[in-house]
Amino acid sequence: MSRAMTQRFSFSLAATDGRARTGTISTPRGDIRTPAFMPVGTAATVKAMMPESVAATGADILLGNTYHLMLRPTAERIDRLGGLHKFMNWDKPILTDSGGFQVMSLADLRKLTEKGVTFRSHIDGSKHELTPERSMEIQRLLGSDIVMAFDECPALPADRDRITESMRLSMRWAERSRDAFGDRPGHALFGIQQGGLEQDLRAESAEALTKIGFEGYAIGGLAVGEGQEAMFACLDYAPDQLPVDKPRYLMGVGKPDDIVGAVKRGVDMMDCVLPSRSGRTGQAWTHRGQVNIKNARHADDPRPLDETCSCPACSNYSRAYLHHVFRSGEMISGMLLTWHNLHYYQVIMQGMRDAIASGTFAAWESDFHAKRGEGDIEPI
């Protein structure tokens, strides 16, 4: 019997500091240290990175996109080729989203019913149907370790009636997702809390999900245009509405200060395309804030991007070189800056894990914001 069949998914808390938590999610493919940041591998790749390079940054888990993979190369093809882990050469855990958010944000001519969503591909216009049952089938074919329930997420701002209707539909779909997921030892299904910025609707959603029962719970419907202040106001109560003994995953977040604020409020897992997307557009995140390497001030600067960073971009190359290759359109620019950004995000996560474990999170957070407040080093 394989290890995947004998080891089950589990979560254990090691320490708390205020509402911040650190612990371990155990899966057959390895442990995930929490709080965890998941780089996004949209189309079975973290753009501009080799899988072993992503692992070298300290990432314990990646995110894959059901919507993109079902359209190209298709889940059935990935299954025939041995599953997503083998296909993309990543032997650590993978979480796949349900496809619902991408259908709402990317697909053309979509039609929403109680059954699910029909839509036309943004790639070639072909027609598809995505239901809770089909989403579970696709994620099973991909072989992901953490599967997300199929949900519907309205963009904010939206009126309360629309948010209520959407949340209750998502809860019915969550139950169908649970039924379709079945018994899969070693794999986990996460439910997704919805309810916009309405505390009572979030509570209703959390109660419905807890009654169904999931291995973990996501906070969905944020980072969709509401702004940081509103998001944090929601996170002041939303995580505490979910079971304390299960992982809490904030979907699609975010900037470094978003992540720190979320962990402070009890979130265990996050994902975002920002560090890789920023890297490809010449933006780097450092402990002193954001750096735009395209700016002319870097053209003659022999110093590293971040003197405290041990990533290849900072260890081996100057700001002048990084500026040059970006302005020249060289591929190495996106590779180096993406590596740096992903490395920096994992440094933040490790810093928070250590601070929570030692009971010094407040001091760590204060230092984090103080350094970012200094801004970038002075030009030469």
C-alpha positions as CSV (number, residue, x, y, z in Angstrom):
1,M,0.0,0.0,0.0
2,S,1.4,3.4,-1.0
3,R,2.3,6.1,1.5
4,A,-0.6,8.2,0.1
5,M,-3.0,5.6,1.2
6,T,-1.6,5.1,4.7
7,Q,-1.0,8.7,5.8
8,R,-3.9,11.0,6.2
9,F,-4.1,14.7,6.0
10,S,-3.8,16.4,9.4
11,F,-3.2,19.8,11.0
12,S,-1.5,20.6,14.3
13,L,-1.0,23.9,16.0
14,A,2.4,24.4,17.6
15,A,2.0,27.9,19.1
16,T,-0.1,31.0,19.1
17,D,0.7,34.6,19.8
18,G,-2.4,36.8,20.0
19,R,-4.5,35.5,17.2
20,A,-1.4,34.6,15.0
21,R,-0.8,30.8,14.7
22,T,2.0,28.6,13.7
23,G,1.7,24.9,13.0
24,T,2.1,22.1,10.5
25,I,-0.2,20.6,7.8
26,S,0.9,17.0,7.3
27,T,0.2,15.4,3.9
28,P,1.6,12.2,2.2
29,R,3.7,14.4,0.0
30,G,5.3,16.3,2.8
31,D,4.7,18.8,5.6
32,I,3.5,22.4,5.1
33,R,4.8,24.8,7.7
34,T,2.2,27.4,8.6
35,P,1.7,30.3,8.2
36,A,2.4,29.3,4.5
37,F,2.6,31.3,1.3
38,M,1.8,29.3,-1.8
39,P,3.4,30.5,-5.1
40,V,0.9,30.3,-8.0
41,G,1.6,27.8,-10.8
42,T,-1.3,28.8,-13.0
43,A,-0.6,26.5,-16.0
44,A,1.5,23.8,-14.2
45,T,4.4,26.2,-13.9
46,V,5.4,29.1,-11.7
47,K,6.2,31.6,-14.5
48,A,10.0,32.2,-15.0
49,M,11.0,29.5,-12.4
50,M,12.2,25.9,-12.4
51,P,10.3,23.8,-9.9
52,E,13.6,23.1,-8.0
53,S,14.2,26.8,-7.8
54,V,10.7,27.4,-6.3
55,A,11.5,24.7,-3.7
56,A,14.9,26.4,-3.0
57,T,13.0,29.6,-2.0
58,G,11.4,27.6,0.9
59,A,8.0,26.9,-0.6
60,D,6.3,23.8,0.8
61,I,3.3,23.9,-1.5
62,L,2.2,25.3,-4.9
63,L,-1.2,26.3,-6.2
64,G,-2.5,25.1,-9.6
65,N,-5.5,26.5,-11.5
66,T,-8.3,24.1,-12.3
67,Y,-9.8,26.5,-14.9
68,H,-6.6,26.9,-16.9
69,L,-5.6,23.3,-16.7
70,M,-9.0,21.9,-17.7
71,L,-8.9,24.0,-20.9
72,R,-5.2,23.4,-21.7
73,P,-3.8,20.7,-21.7
74,T,-7.0,19.2,-20.1
75,A,-7.2,17.3,-16.8
76,E,-7.6,14.0,-18.7
77,R,-4.3,14.5,-20.5
78,I,-2.5,15.3,-17.3
79,D,-4.0,12.2,-15.7
80,R,-2.9,10.0,-18.6
81,L,0.6,11.4,-18.2
82,G,0.8,10.5,-14.5
83,G,-0.9,13.4,-12.7
84,L,0.0,17.0,-12.1
85,H,3.0,16.4,-9.7
86,K,4.8,14.2,-12.3
87,F,3.7,16.4,-15.2
88,M,5.3,19.6,-13.8
89,N,8.1,17.9,-11.8
90,W,6.9,19.0,-8.3
91,D,6.9,16.3,-5.7
92,K,5.6,18.4,-2.8
93,P,2.0,19.2,-2.1
94,I,-0.2,21.0,-4.6
95,L,-3.5,22.8,-3.9
96,T,-5.9,23.4,-6.8
97,D,-8.6,26.0,-6.8
98,S,-12.0,25.0,-7.9
99,G,-12.2,27.1,-11.1
100,G,-15.1,29.1,-10.0
101,F,-13.3,32.4,-9.6
102,Q,-11.6,32.2,-13.0
103,V,-14.9,31.3,-14.7
104,M,-16.4,34.5,-13.2
105,S,-13.4,36.7,-14.1
106,L,-12.0,35.3,-17.4
107,A,-14.6,33.2,-19.3
108,D,-16.9,34.6,-22.0
109,L,-20.7,34.3,-22.2
110,R,-21.1,32.5,-18.9
111,K,-24.4,31.4,-17.6
112,L,-25.0,30.6,-13.9
113,T,-27.7,28.2,-12.8
114,E,-28.3,26.0,-9.7
115,K,-26.5,23.2,-11.5
116,G,-23.3,25.1,-12.2
117,V,-21.8,27.4,-14.8
118,T,-21.7,27.1,-18.6
119,F,-19.1,29.3,-20.3
120,R,-17.0,29.7,-23.4
121,S,-13.2,29.4,-23.1
122,H,-11.2,32.7,-23.2
123,I,-8.7,30.7,-25.3
124,D,-10.7,29.4,-28.3
125,G,-14.4,30.1,-27.5
126,S,-15.2,26.4,-26.9
127,K,-18.1,25.7,-24.7
128,H,-17.7,24.1,-21.3
129,E,-19.7,23.3,-18.2
130,L,-18.3,23.4,-14.7
131,T,-20.4,22.0,-11.8
132,P,-19.4,21.0,-8.3
133,E,-19.2,17.4,-9.5
134,R,-17.1,18.2,-12.6
135,S,-14.8,20.4,-10.5
136,M,-14.2,17.5,-8.1
137,E,-13.5,15.2,-11.1
138,I,-11.0,17.5,-12.6
139,Q,-9.1,18.0,-9.4
140,R,-9.1,14.2,-8.8
141,L,-7.7,13.7,-12.3
142,L,-5.0,16.3,-11.6
143,G,-4.2,14.5,-8.3
144,S,-3.9,17.6,-6.2
145,D,-3.4,17.1,-2.4
146,I,-5.7,19.9,-1.3
147,V,-8.9,20.3,-3.4
148,M,-11.2,23.4,-3.1
149,A,-15.0,23.2,-3.1
150,F,-16.7,24.7,-6.1
151,D,-18.1,28.2,-5.3
152,E,-19.4,31.4,-6.8
153,C,-17.8,34.7,-5.9
154,P,-19.4,38.0,-6.8
155,A,-17.1,40.9,-7.3
156,L,-17.3,43.6,-4.7
157,P,-19.0,46.0,-4.3
158,A,-22.3,44.1,-4.6
159,D,-25.6,44.6,-2.9
160,R,-26.6,42.5,0.1
161,D,-29.2,40.5,-1.8
162,R,-26.7,39.5,-4.4
163,I,-24.1,38.5,-1.8
164,T,-26.7,36.6,0.2
165,E,-27.9,34.7,-2.9
166,S,-24.4,33.9,-4.0
167,M,-23.3,32.7,-0.6
168,R,-26.2,30.4,-0.2
169,L,-25.7,29.0,-3.6
170,S,-22.0,28.4,-2.8
171,M,-23.1,26.5,0.4
172,R,-25.3,24.2,-1.6
173,W,-22.5,23.7,-4.0
174,A,-20.2,23.0,-1.0
175,E,-22.4,20.1,0.0
176,R,-22.4,18.7,-3.5
177,S,-18.6,19.1,-3.6
178,R,-18.3,17.2,-0.4
179,D,-20.5,14.4,-1.7
180,A,-18.7,14.2,-5.0
181,F,-15.2,14.3,-3.4
182,G,-15.9,11.0,-1.7
183,D,-13.4,9.2,0.5
184,R,-9.9,9.9,-0.6
185,P,-7.3,9.1,2.1
186,G,-4.3,11.4,2.0
187,H,-6.2,14.1,0.2
188,A,-8.2,17.0,1.7
189,L,-11.2,19.1,0.7
190,F,-11.5,22.7,1.8
191,G,-14.8,24.5,2.0
192,I,-14.9,28.2,1.1
193,Q,-16.6,30.8,3.4
194,Q,-18.4,33.5,1.5
195,G,-20.6,36.5,2.5
196,G,-18.8,39.6,1.3
197,L,-18.2,42.1,4.0
198,E,-21.4,41.2,5.9
199,Q,-20.5,39.7,9.3
200,D,-23.8,37.9,9.8
201,L,-23.6,36.3,6.3
202,R,-20.0,35.2,7.0
203,A,-21.3,33.6,10.2
204,E,-24.1,31.8,8.3
205,S,-21.6,30.5,5.8
206,A,-19.2,29.3,8.4
207,E,-21.9,27.5,10.2
208,A,-23.1,25.8,7.0
209,L,-19.6,24.7,6.1
210,T,-18.8,23.4,9.6
211,K,-22.0,21.4,9.5
212,I,-20.9,19.8,6.2
213,G,-17.4,19.2,7.6
214,F,-14.1,19.8,5.7
215,E,-10.4,19.2,6.3
216,G,-9.8,22.9,6.0
217,Y,-11.6,26.2,5.4
218,A,-10.9,29.1,3.1
219,I,-12.0,32.7,3.4
220,G,-13.1,33.5,-0.1
221,G,-14.6,36.6,-1.6
222,L,-11.8,39.0,-0.5
223,A,-9.0,40.7,-2.4
224,V,-11.6,41.4,-5.1
225,G,-11.6,45.2,-5.0
226,E,-12.7,46.0,-1.5
227,G,-9.3,47.5,-0.3
228,Q,-7.1,46.6,2.5
229,E,-9.0,48.4,5.3
230,A,-12.2,46.7,4.4
231,M,-10.4,43.3,4.1
232,F,-8.8,43.7,7.5
233,A,-12.1,44.7,9.0
234,C,-13.6,41.4,7.7
235,L,-10.6,39.4,8.9
236,D,-11.1,40.9,12.4
237,Y,-13.9,38.4,12.7
238,A,-14.0,35.9,9.8
239,P,-11.2,33.6,10.8
240,D,-12.6,33.2,14.3
241,Q,-15.9,32.0,12.8
242,L,-14.1,29.0,11.4
243,P,-13.0,25.8,13.4
244,V,-9.9,26.5,15.4
245,D,-8.5,23.1,14.8
246,K,-8.4,23.3,11.0
247,P,-6.3,25.3,8.6
248,R,-7.6,28.7,7.5
249,Y,-6.7,29.8,4.0
250,L,-7.2,33.4,2.7
251,M,-7.5,33.1,-1.0
252,G,-5.6,35.5,-3.4
253,V,-3.7,37.6,-0.9
254,G,-1.5,39.5,-1.4
255,K,1.1,42.2,-0.8
256,P,3.6,41.7,2.0
257,D,1.7,43.9,4.4
258,D,-1.6,42.2,3.5
259,I,0.0,38.9,4.4
260,V,1.4,40.1,7.7
261,G,-2.0,41.6,8.6
262,A,-3.8,38.4,7.7
263,V,-1.5,36.2,9.8
264,K,-1.9,38.7,12.7
265,R,-5.7,38.0,12.4
266,G,-5.4,34.2,12.5
267,V,-4.9,33.1,8.8
268,D,-2.7,30.1,8.1
269,M,-2.3,29.9,4.3
270,M,-2.2,32.4,1.5
271,D,-1.5,32.5,-2.3
272,C,-1.0,35.3,-4.8
273,V,0.4,35.8,-8.3
274,L,1.9,39.2,-7.1
275,P,5.5,38.1,-6.4
276,S,5.9,36.4,-9.8
277,R,3.9,38.9,-11.8
278,S,5.8,41.8,-10.2
279,G,9.1,40.1,-11.0
280,R,8.2,40.0,-14.7
281,T,7.4,43.7,-14.8
282,G,10.5,44.9,-13.1
283,Q,9.2,45.3,-9.6
284,A,11.0,43.8,-6.6
285,W,9.8,43.5,-3.0
286,T,12.4,44.1,-0.4
287,H,12.5,44.5,3.4
288,R,12.6,48.3,2.7
289,G,9.6,48.3,0.4
290,Q,9.1,48.1,-3.3
291,V,11.8,48.8,-5.9
292,N,11.2,49.5,-9.5
293,I,14.3,48.2,-11.2
294,K,13.3,49.9,-14.5
295,N,14.0,53.4,-13.0
296,A,17.1,55.2,-14.4
297,R,18.5,55.7,-10.8
298,H,19.7,52.0,-10.9
299,A,21.7,52.2,-14.1
300,D,25.0,52.8,-12.5
301,D,24.3,51.2,-9.1
302,P,26.8,48.4,-8.2
303,R,25.0,47.5,-5.0
304,P,22.6,44.5,-4.6
305,L,18.9,44.8,-4.8
306,D,18.6,44.0,-1.1
307,E,21.8,43.7,0.9
308,T,20.2,41.4,3.5
309,C,18.9,38.9,0.9
310,S,20.7,35.6,0.0
311,C,18.8,34.9,-3.2
312,P,20.8,34.5,-6.5
313,A,19.7,38.0,-7.8
314,C,21.0,39.7,-4.7
315,S,24.1,37.5,-4.1
316,N,25.4,37.5,-7.7
317,Y,24.1,40.6,-9.5
318,S,24.1,44.4,-9.1
319,R,21.1,46.7,-9.5
320,A,22.9,48.0,-12.6
321,Y,22.8,44.6,-14.2
322,L,19.2,43.9,-13.2
323,H,18.2,47.3,-14.6
324,H,20.1,46.6,-17.9
325,V,18.6,43.1,-18.5
326,F,15.1,44.4,-17.8
327,R,15.5,47.4,-20.1
328,S,16.9,45.1,-22.8
329,G,14.0,42.7,-22.5
330,E,16.2,39.8,-21.5
331,M,14.4,36.7,-20.1
332,I,16.9,36.5,-17.2
333,S,15.4,39.7,-15.8
334,G,12.0,38.0,-15.0
335,M,13.8,34.9,-13.8
336,L,16.0,36.7,-11.3
337,L,13.4,39.2,-10.0
338,T,10.8,36.4,-9.6
339,W,13.3,34.3,-7.7
340,H,14.0,37.2,-5.4
341,N,10.4,38.1,-4.8
342,L,9.4,34.5,-4.0
343,H,12.5,34.2,-1.7
344,Y,11.5,37.4,0.1
345,Y,8.0,36.2,0.6
346,Q,9.3,33.0,2.2
347,V,11.6,35.0,4.4
348,I,8.6,36.8,5.7
349,M,6.8,33.6,6.4
350,Q,9.7,32.1,8.2
351,G,10.1,35.3,10.2
352,M,6.5,35.1,11.3
353,R,6.7,31.4,12.2
354,D,9.7,32.0,14.3
355,A,8.2,35.1,16.0
356,I,4.9,33.4,16.8
357,A,6.8,30.4,18.2
358,S,8.9,32.7,20.5
359,G,6.0,34.9,21.5
360,T,7.5,38.0,19.8
361,F,5.1,38.5,16.9
362,A,4.2,42.1,17.9
363,A,7.9,43.1,18.0
364,W,8.5,41.4,14.7
365,E,5.5,43.1,13.1
366,S,6.6,46.5,14.4
367,D,10.1,46.0,13.0
368,F,8.7,44.8,9.6
369,H,6.6,48.0,9.2
370,A,9.4,50.3,10.5
371,K,11.9,48.9,7.9
372,R,9.4,49.2,5.1
373,G,8.7,52.7,6.2
374,E,12.3,53.8,5.6
375,G,11.9,53.3,1.9
376,D,14.6,52.2,-0.6
377,I,18.3,53.0,-0.1
378,E,19.4,56.4,-1.2
379,P,20.6,56.7,-4.8
380,I,24.3,56.9,-5.5
